[in-house]
């Protein structure tokens, strides 16, 4: 297993919960609901925590099997676990989750802490509608009285968030944790890359540990891609395909809409045209994708109301896969990864110039939060129907309709050339076209190759990479 990188904040939360369980008092049992995108490293994080904690535990991963089969597998997992009462499950065949969880309580240690993990928890709640209520009842009456930390893990972001929501059986019983991908700074540390190249690696991998594990430390983007596209089984190629199959097993129209967005379409009309889907079905598909947090919908940020919604794929890796890999998997399978790589080399600079924008806006938000320029404001962009102007960075006091514009900026990441006088002149013109901006509105520059002009606040790759060190995930 590769070295474990990052996740300090998440491990600290888990350690803190286990300490509270260990110290006891009142009802010592605690619960945590952990969510994050598929292949983001949730299971690996929990395994690392369990390895470091060294306490008795059981780790059960649910699936899409029947309730009877899930119970059989659960019994098998507990029987082989390090729980002191694991032998209570010998020769036992519970017929309900109520019986299985009550027996689990008896298997937990009496004089020390333990951990119980159920991975892919949403599978159980979908296959057995009574499971949530059963878990709540047994947790309240028995498990919470033990020195036990219960961790429920799931990739269905909306469902995992709802489990702890108002009106649900487990409401307010669990701490919530969101496991993000590895940050650009963590990618840089893991791959030993300089800041600019670390951002490239982040755009390709999305910070997913499984993919990063295949990237040799110090290897360039093109060295990695040459190896990855030569193998039909590389994590870079198969991760998105498997995640989409698990996420949308019956939602073919949602997949068609996602493919259209991934190909570069961003407006409702153009997405519908590319996907060949009528408006009512398109609206439903977009709703599904937004609920599952696979896409993000954005509005122009200014002091003027706008309905020019744009859609984008939320995950950087999935954006890359949909643009360059998904449509061309047959080429890889017949040994023509060289064609995929050639197409990538041609399109990479222009694709990167647009794909990096949401990542850099997030970095700016992290760098500037609490400063006079941003305060508690927001970072977004601005566009018109004709894209004249299209402004990369808008900083405002609130969104989507601002009261005050705090700053306006430009991202120059397309070419290896510094931000110069011509770029400044264009930015000044854009400032005059942004509703709410004035001649005194500060100018911000984000440039891959540096900035040659005065009178602006400039940020380079190193400044932005450090954003993830300034404010932890």
Legacy VTK file of the C-alpha trace (Angstrom):
# vtk DataFile Version 3.0
C-alpha trace
ASCII
DATASET POLYDATA
POINTS 473 float
0.000 0.000 0.000
1.330 3.450 -0.932
2.311 6.048 1.658
-0.635 7.890 3.153
-0.619 11.586 2.188
-2.684 14.414 3.692
-6.076 14.090 5.411
-4.699 15.602 8.624
-7.917 17.454 9.372
-10.093 14.374 8.871
-7.785 12.173 10.946
-7.828 14.761 13.739
-11.645 14.691 13.784
-11.670 10.888 13.923
-9.040 10.862 16.677
-11.054 13.417 18.638
-14.240 11.358 18.408
-12.426 8.204 19.490
-10.932 10.080 22.455
-14.417 11.156 23.566
-15.570 7.543 23.250
-12.574 6.351 25.276
-13.102 8.884 28.060
-16.708 7.791 28.458
-19.260 9.671 30.563
-22.994 9.734 29.974
-23.617 7.852 26.766
-20.083 7.412 25.439
-21.075 5.988 22.040
-20.616 8.412 19.130
-21.572 8.337 15.461
-20.043 9.857 12.346
-21.543 10.031 8.858
-18.760 10.344 6.283
-19.497 11.293 2.681
-17.439 12.015 -0.400
-17.332 11.282 -4.114
-16.585 7.787 -5.304
-12.884 6.893 -5.325
-12.011 9.982 -3.298
-10.324 7.826 -0.652
-12.956 7.515 2.084
-12.356 3.823 2.692
-8.593 4.324 2.621
-8.947 7.132 5.176
-10.961 4.920 7.523
-8.502 2.045 7.117
-5.633 4.398 7.984
-7.506 5.646 11.045
-8.206 2.080 12.213
-4.577 1.093 11.669
-3.354 4.021 13.759
-6.018 3.630 16.460
-5.289 -0.040 17.102
-8.636 -0.712 18.803
-11.044 -3.634 18.228
-13.175 -2.988 15.171
-15.307 -4.400 12.405
-15.466 -3.032 8.855
-18.465 -4.089 6.783
-19.056 -2.938 3.200
-22.661 -3.104 2.004
-23.624 -3.780 -1.594
-26.772 -4.022 -3.687
-27.677 -7.547 -2.528
-30.895 -8.580 -0.838
-31.363 -7.921 2.874
-30.898 -11.618 3.664
-27.603 -11.769 1.789
-26.384 -8.516 3.367
-27.116 -9.933 6.824
-25.199 -13.121 6.001
-22.177 -11.127 4.866
-22.407 -8.849 7.909
-22.351 -11.863 10.234
-19.368 -13.248 8.345
-17.500 -9.939 8.678
-18.159 -9.594 12.414
-17.213 -13.231 13.004
-13.793 -12.569 11.452
-13.269 -9.210 13.167
-11.150 -8.196 16.151
-14.183 -7.549 18.374
-13.841 -9.524 21.624
-17.322 -11.012 21.290
-16.993 -12.000 17.632
-17.620 -15.642 18.531
-21.197 -14.720 19.478
-21.871 -14.695 15.740
-20.766 -18.326 15.300
-23.644 -20.389 13.923
-26.021 -17.426 14.110
-28.248 -16.308 11.233
-30.126 -13.089 12.127
-33.316 -12.529 10.165
-33.395 -8.760 10.659
-31.057 -5.824 11.145
-32.593 -5.300 14.564
-31.337 -8.686 15.697
-27.951 -8.294 13.993
-27.258 -4.889 15.516
-28.376 -5.944 18.987
-26.039 -8.924 18.826
-23.294 -6.587 17.633
-23.752 -4.551 20.800
-23.101 -7.666 22.866
-19.919 -8.355 20.883
-18.366 -4.963 21.704
-15.757 -4.730 24.501
-16.918 -3.786 28.001
-13.706 -2.104 29.173
-12.408 -0.109 26.227
-13.197 1.636 22.932
-14.139 0.005 19.638
-15.087 1.091 16.131
-17.892 -0.177 13.885
-17.803 0.826 10.223
-20.551 0.342 7.641
-19.288 1.382 4.223
-21.721 2.179 1.377
-24.439 2.807 3.953
-26.908 4.181 1.347
-27.187 0.701 -0.193
-28.746 -0.555 3.052
-31.130 2.377 3.376
-32.303 1.873 -0.211
-32.764 -1.902 -0.005
-34.396 -1.847 3.438
-36.552 1.251 4.127
-36.750 0.279 7.808
-32.961 0.231 8.280
-32.668 3.906 9.280
-35.233 3.538 12.026
-33.697 0.289 13.228
-30.215 1.822 13.389
-31.552 4.813 15.338
-33.413 2.634 17.829
-30.531 0.241 18.508
-28.012 3.088 18.626
-30.069 5.031 21.176
-30.891 2.066 23.397
-27.722 -0.004 23.223
-24.811 1.091 21.053
-24.580 4.625 22.432
-24.185 3.149 25.929
-21.000 1.406 24.817
-17.595 2.973 24.220
-18.153 2.594 20.514
-17.574 4.868 17.528
-19.963 4.122 14.669
-18.824 5.334 11.232
-21.269 5.263 8.323
-19.645 5.878 4.942
-21.305 6.686 1.617
-20.689 8.070 -1.870
-24.240 9.243 -2.542
-23.671 12.799 -1.299
-27.320 13.858 -1.220
-28.500 10.720 0.570
-25.702 10.799 3.154
-26.456 14.432 3.896
-30.151 13.635 4.232
-29.561 10.802 6.731
-28.704 13.319 9.435
-31.366 15.771 8.324
-34.486 17.039 10.097
-37.306 14.521 10.129
-35.044 11.490 9.568
-34.620 8.842 12.306
-30.901 9.533 12.834
-31.351 13.314 13.035
-28.688 15.078 15.160
-27.174 11.816 16.336
-24.069 11.961 14.174
-21.192 14.257 13.402
-20.873 14.841 9.657
-17.649 14.701 7.672
-17.081 15.518 4.007
-13.970 13.898 2.528
-12.743 16.043 -0.363
-10.255 14.971 -3.010
-6.622 15.631 -2.204
-5.959 19.340 -2.642
-3.548 20.735 -5.259
-1.030 21.269 -2.447
-1.326 17.626 -1.395
-0.986 16.564 -5.045
2.213 18.621 -5.272
3.609 16.956 -2.140
2.647 13.466 -3.243
4.057 13.769 -6.782
6.965 16.099 -5.949
5.900 18.634 -8.585
6.388 22.398 -8.759
3.235 24.525 -8.271
2.353 25.092 -11.951
2.734 21.414 -12.842
0.883 20.371 -9.694
-2.167 22.277 -10.915
-1.920 20.385 -14.230
-1.805 17.092 -12.346
-4.818 18.153 -10.285
-6.834 18.932 -13.429
-6.119 15.449 -14.777
-6.543 13.398 -11.591
-9.000 15.533 -9.648
-6.937 14.743 -6.547
-8.224 11.145 -6.484
-5.711 9.001 -4.555
-6.334 5.869 -6.628
-5.235 7.673 -9.787
-2.384 9.518 -8.110
-1.006 6.197 -6.876
-0.206 5.327 -10.507
1.667 8.590 -11.141
5.372 8.157 -10.428
6.759 10.907 -8.219
8.566 13.507 -10.299
7.119 12.306 -13.619
5.857 15.006 -15.967
2.251 15.257 -17.118
3.048 13.786 -20.509
5.188 10.975 -19.103
2.279 9.957 -16.912
-0.342 10.272 -19.643
1.741 8.253 -22.112
1.711 5.328 -19.671
-1.906 5.765 -18.579
-3.509 5.854 -22.031
-1.502 2.821 -23.102
-3.326 0.632 -20.564
-7.101 0.010 -20.799
-7.092 -0.905 -17.102
-5.325 2.199 -15.754
-7.156 3.983 -12.939
-7.243 7.140 -15.058
-9.325 5.365 -17.688
-11.607 3.133 -15.628
-12.372 5.185 -12.489
-14.902 7.522 -14.099
-16.580 4.744 -16.044
-17.115 2.673 -12.907
-18.251 5.643 -10.841
-20.813 6.680 -13.455
-22.125 3.130 -13.778
-22.642 2.991 -10.005
-24.108 6.498 -9.787
-26.504 6.330 -12.751
-27.414 2.678 -13.367
-30.772 3.572 -14.935
-30.439 7.275 -15.701
-29.406 7.145 -19.349
-30.647 10.651 -20.131
-28.668 12.095 -17.225
-25.550 10.439 -18.651
-26.269 11.872 -22.093
-26.666 15.342 -20.597
-23.467 14.938 -18.581
-21.623 13.897 -21.732
-22.869 17.018 -23.518
-21.654 19.248 -20.680
-18.358 17.396 -20.611
-17.883 18.036 -24.317
-17.973 21.777 -23.651
-21.635 22.780 -23.852
-22.571 25.091 -20.977
-26.028 26.587 -21.640
-29.428 24.934 -21.312
-30.229 25.296 -25.004
-26.890 24.034 -26.276
-26.814 21.118 -23.843
-30.288 20.040 -24.969
-29.316 20.336 -28.618
-26.123 18.327 -28.155
-27.864 15.631 -26.102
-30.923 15.530 -28.361
-33.289 15.834 -25.392
-36.496 17.855 -25.113
-36.744 20.627 -22.514
-38.827 18.795 -19.853
-36.533 15.752 -19.915
-33.465 17.992 -19.980
-34.643 19.913 -16.913
-35.218 16.625 -15.070
-31.784 15.279 -16.036
-30.067 18.494 -14.965
-31.944 18.309 -11.672
-30.662 14.780 -11.052
-27.097 15.788 -11.863
-27.269 18.818 -9.569
-28.806 16.802 -6.725
-26.008 14.277 -6.978
-23.498 17.201 -7.034
-22.040 15.969 -10.332
-22.579 19.327 -12.032
-22.640 22.896 -10.788
-24.943 25.646 -12.045
-23.569 29.188 -11.976
-24.931 32.660 -12.656
-22.995 35.795 -13.633
-21.883 37.767 -10.581
-22.649 41.499 -10.707
-25.081 44.043 -9.279
-27.580 43.215 -12.015
-29.977 40.268 -12.056
-29.285 37.653 -14.729
-30.772 34.316 -15.787
-27.808 33.246 -17.958
-27.119 30.011 -16.093
-24.072 28.032 -17.096
-23.420 24.428 -16.201
-20.111 22.708 -15.641
-18.907 19.325 -14.427
-18.053 19.769 -10.759
-15.168 17.299 -10.531
-11.924 18.201 -12.377
-11.064 14.575 -13.142
-14.502 13.866 -14.582
-14.236 17.037 -16.699
-10.957 15.733 -18.119
-12.269 12.206 -18.644
-15.414 13.333 -20.460
-13.433 15.628 -22.743
-10.488 13.401 -23.641
-10.933 9.799 -22.504
-14.538 8.600 -22.278
-15.413 9.096 -25.972
-12.202 7.402 -27.095
-11.973 4.301 -24.885
-12.390 1.990 -27.939
-9.161 3.452 -29.337
-7.298 2.585 -26.159
-8.777 -0.911 -26.108
-7.471 -1.622 -29.608
-4.009 -0.357 -28.730
-4.229 3.145 -30.191
-3.612 5.176 -27.055
-1.156 7.145 -29.180
-4.099 8.725 -31.010
-5.684 9.735 -27.702
-2.393 11.249 -26.574
-1.930 13.172 -29.846
-5.436 14.616 -29.551
-4.678 15.586 -25.972
-1.455 17.390 -26.872
-3.267 19.467 -29.485
-6.223 20.479 -27.300
-4.590 20.660 -23.875
-3.540 24.347 -23.758
-6.978 25.750 -24.642
-8.846 23.178 -22.533
-6.611 23.829 -19.543
-7.139 27.581 -19.850
-10.864 27.158 -19.202
-10.833 24.096 -16.934
-8.479 25.754 -14.453
-10.777 28.731 -13.826
-13.019 27.247 -11.084
-9.945 25.803 -9.339
-8.190 29.162 -9.316
-11.312 30.980 -8.159
-11.484 28.596 -5.219
-7.812 29.296 -4.500
-8.471 33.042 -4.548
-11.381 32.603 -2.175
-9.042 30.806 0.227
-6.213 33.321 -0.119
-8.380 36.405 0.227
-10.921 35.354 2.856
-10.841 37.778 5.761
-8.712 40.316 3.865
-9.972 43.833 3.018
-10.333 42.810 -0.636
-12.713 39.924 0.026
-13.769 40.002 3.674
-16.649 37.551 3.869
-17.527 38.050 0.215
-17.564 35.675 -2.731
-15.527 34.986 -5.860
-17.243 34.317 -9.171
-17.237 35.275 -12.837
-19.309 37.348 -15.225
-20.564 36.837 -18.776
-23.224 38.075 -21.163
-25.240 36.163 -23.727
-22.704 37.077 -26.410
-19.713 36.530 -24.075
-18.652 40.121 -24.685
-17.421 40.668 -22.089
-16.544 37.416 -20.349
-14.754 38.204 -17.083
-12.743 35.522 -15.296
-12.827 36.921 -11.758
-15.439 39.007 -9.980
-15.206 39.596 -6.237
-18.396 40.828 -4.586
-20.045 41.126 -1.197
-22.690 38.514 -2.015
-24.121 36.418 -4.869
-25.757 36.127 -7.315
-26.878 39.765 -7.145
-24.254 41.859 -5.406
-24.612 45.164 -3.650
-20.944 46.023 -4.059
-18.249 44.870 -6.471
-15.005 44.512 -4.518
-12.654 43.507 -7.318
-12.376 42.342 -10.914
-9.686 40.159 -12.406
-8.220 38.162 -15.229
-6.788 34.645 -15.404
-3.921 34.148 -17.828
-3.132 30.444 -17.841
-3.469 29.552 -21.511
0.060 30.341 -22.661
3.494 30.569 -21.074
3.546 34.357 -21.326
3.304 36.928 -18.503
0.365 39.248 -17.994
1.382 42.398 -19.889
0.185 45.874 -20.844
-2.192 44.628 -23.514
-3.809 42.254 -21.037
-4.156 45.145 -18.575
-5.828 47.360 -21.177
-8.351 44.599 -21.892
-9.041 44.133 -18.175
-9.661 47.871 -17.721
-12.188 47.781 -20.574
-13.913 44.806 -18.968
-14.103 46.690 -15.677
-16.010 49.484 -17.423
-18.493 46.882 -18.743
-19.195 45.120 -15.448
-22.403 46.301 -13.730
-21.462 47.714 -10.325
-17.751 48.231 -10.996
-16.133 51.666 -11.039
-12.799 53.101 -12.118
-11.602 52.570 -8.543
-12.519 48.867 -8.378
-9.272 46.959 -7.626
-7.745 44.808 -10.362
-6.586 41.236 -9.723
-4.337 39.150 -11.950
-3.843 35.390 -11.809
-1.056 34.378 -14.185
0.817 31.128 -14.708
3.921 32.932 -16.019
3.903 36.040 -13.820
2.835 39.667 -14.205
4.757 42.565 -15.830
2.483 45.485 -14.925
1.965 47.661 -11.863
-1.273 48.747 -10.230
-2.730 45.250 -9.878
-2.758 42.563 -7.187
-1.045 39.588 -8.804
-0.981 35.903 -7.883
1.157 33.158 -9.376
1.019 29.347 -9.104
2.942 29.229 -5.819
0.681 31.820 -4.157
-2.396 29.881 -5.197
-1.041 26.450 -4.276
-0.277 27.783 -0.807
-3.954 28.697 -0.476
-4.650 25.137 0.622
-2.039 25.497 3.331
-3.458 28.809 4.583
-6.959 27.480 5.211
-7.270 23.708 5.647
-9.969 21.728 3.815
LINES 1 474
473 0 1 2 3 4 5 6 7 8 9 10 11 12 13 14 15 16 17 18 19 20 21 22 23 24 25 26 27 28 29 30 31 32 33 34 35 36 37 38 39 40 41 42 43 44 45 46 47 48 49 50 51 52 53 54 55 56 57 58 59 60 61 62 63 64 65 66 67 68 69 70 71 72 73 74 75 76 77 78 79 80 81 82 83 84 85 86 87 88 89 90 91 92 93 94 95 96 97 98 99 100 101 102 103 104 105 106 107 108 109 110 111 112 113 114 115 116 117 118 119 120 121 122 123 124 125 126 127 128 129 130 131 132 133 134 135 136 137 138 139 140 141 142 143 144 145 146 147 148 149 150 151 152 153 154 155 156 157 158 159 160 161 162 163 164 165 166 167 168 169 170 171 172 173 174 175 176 177 178 179 180 181 182 183 184 185 186 187 188 189 190 191 192 193 194 195 196 197 198 199 200 201 202 203 204 205 206 207 208 209 210 211 212 213 214 215 216 217 218 219 220 221 222 223 224 225 226 227 228 229 230 231 232 233 234 235 236 237 238 239 240 241 242 243 244 245 246 247 248 249 250 251 252 253 254 255 256 257 258 259 260 261 262 263 264 265 266 267 268 269 270 271 272 273 274 275 276 277 278 279 280 281 282 283 284 285 286 287 288 289 290 291 292 293 294 295 296 297 298 299 300 301 302 303 304 305 306 307 308 309 310 311 312 313 314 315 316 317 318 319 320 321 322 323 324 325 326 327 328 329 330 331 332 333 334 335 336 337 338 339 340 341 342 343 344 345 346 347 348 349 350 351 352 353 354 355 356 357 358 359 360 361 362 363 364 365 366 367 368 369 370 371 372 373 374 375 376 377 378 379 380 381 382 383 384 385 386 387 388 389 390 391 392 393 394 395 396 397 398 399 400 401 402 403 404 405 406 407 408 409 410 411 412 413 414 415 416 417 418 419 420 421 422 423 424 425 426 427 428 429 430 431 432 433 434 435 436 437 438 439 440 441 442 443 444 445 446 447 448 449 450 451 452 453 454 455 456 457 458 459 460 461 462 463 464 465 466 467 468 469 470 471 472
